[in-house]
């Protein structure tokens, strides 16, 4: 039989305080000071809602490096908000075109 009396119980208020501390550390950028930020690709990106959730604007430190959408207006909106790394077109055609995939892969 296992004795659980010495195990510290995690209460809900304790978890909330810990999550808030992590959020504030992310906000200040102290979680990623010694490392390069993780890179993010966004397939079927639309206007970039997922990318927005992973960037510094929402307390995260991911760096968006590549995106794709087949809708012209969505790709233009994404590029206006996050840089010019969104490629417009069908993902199947993009993956089959060696000039695009090799050129894009060389950037990373």
C-alpha positions as CSV (number, residue, x, y, z in Angstrom):
1,X,0.0,0.0,0.0
2,X,1.3,3.5,-0.9
3,X,1.4,6.2,1.7
4,X,0.2,9.4,0.1
5,X,0.3,11.5,3.3
6,X,3.6,13.1,2.4
7,X,2.4,14.1,-1.1
8,X,1.6,17.8,-1.4
9,X,-1.9,18.3,-2.5
10,X,-2.3,20.8,-5.4
11,X,-5.3,23.0,-4.8
12,X,-7.1,25.0,-7.4
13,X,-6.0,28.4,-6.1
14,X,-2.4,27.1,-6.2
15,X,-2.8,26.1,-9.8
16,X,-4.2,29.5,-10.8
17,X,-1.3,31.3,-9.2
18,X,1.1,29.1,-11.0
19,X,-0.6,29.6,-14.4
20,X,-0.6,33.4,-13.8
21,X,3.1,33.4,-13.0
22,X,3.8,31.5,-16.2
23,X,1.7,33.9,-18.2
24,X,3.5,36.9,-16.7
25,X,6.9,35.3,-17.4
26,X,5.8,34.8,-21.0
27,X,4.6,38.3,-21.2
28,X,8.0,39.7,-20.1
29,X,9.8,37.3,-22.4
30,X,11.7,35.7,-19.6
31,X,10.8,32.1,-20.6
32,X,12.7,32.3,-23.9
33,X,15.6,34.6,-23.1
34,X,18.2,32.0,-23.6
35,X,16.7,30.2,-26.5
36,X,15.5,31.1,-30.0
37,X,11.7,31.2,-30.1
38,X,9.9,28.1,-31.6
39,X,8.9,28.6,-35.2
40,X,5.3,28.3,-36.4
41,X,3.8,27.4,-39.7
42,X,0.1,28.0,-40.3
43,X,-1.6,25.9,-42.9
44,X,-5.0,27.0,-44.2
45,X,-4.3,30.2,-42.2
46,X,-7.2,32.4,-43.2
47,X,-6.6,35.9,-41.8
48,X,-4.2,34.5,-39.2
49,X,-6.3,33.8,-36.1
50,X,-4.2,30.9,-34.9
51,X,-0.9,32.8,-35.6
52,X,-2.2,35.7,-33.5
53,X,-2.8,33.3,-30.6
54,X,0.8,32.1,-30.7
55,X,2.5,35.5,-31.0
56,X,3.7,38.1,-28.5
57,X,0.4,39.9,-28.8
58,X,-1.2,37.1,-26.8
59,X,1.7,36.4,-24.4
60,X,3.4,33.7,-26.4
61,X,6.8,33.9,-28.2
62,X,6.4,31.8,-31.3
63,X,7.8,33.2,-34.6
64,X,5.5,32.7,-37.6
65,X,7.7,31.7,-40.6
66,X,5.4,30.2,-43.2
67,X,1.7,30.2,-44.0
68,X,-0.6,29.1,-46.7
69,X,-4.2,29.8,-47.8
70,X,-5.9,29.4,-51.2
71,X,-8.1,32.5,-50.7
72,X,-6.5,35.6,-52.2
73,X,-8.2,38.0,-49.7
74,X,-7.3,35.9,-46.7
75,X,-3.6,35.6,-47.8
76,X,-3.4,39.3,-48.3
77,X,-4.9,40.0,-44.9
78,X,-2.5,37.6,-43.3
79,X,0.5,39.2,-45.0
80,X,-0.6,42.7,-43.9
81,X,-0.8,41.5,-40.3
82,X,2.2,39.2,-39.9
83,X,4.7,39.7,-42.8
84,X,5.0,38.5,-46.3
85,X,5.5,34.8,-45.6
86,X,2.0,33.6,-46.6
87,X,1.9,31.8,-49.9
88,X,-1.4,31.9,-51.8
89,X,-2.6,28.8,-53.5
90,X,-3.7,25.2,-53.2
91,X,-1.4,23.4,-50.7
92,X,-1.2,20.3,-53.0
93,X,0.1,22.5,-55.9
94,X,2.6,24.2,-53.7
95,X,4.0,20.9,-52.4
96,X,4.3,19.5,-55.9
97,X,6.2,22.6,-57.2
98,X,9.9,22.0,-56.4
99,X,10.9,25.6,-57.1
100,X,8.5,26.9,-54.4
101,X,9.2,24.3,-51.8
102,X,13.0,24.4,-52.2
103,X,13.1,28.2,-52.2
104,X,10.9,28.4,-49.1
105,X,12.8,25.6,-47.3
106,X,16.1,27.4,-47.9
107,X,14.8,30.4,-45.9
108,X,14.5,28.3,-42.7
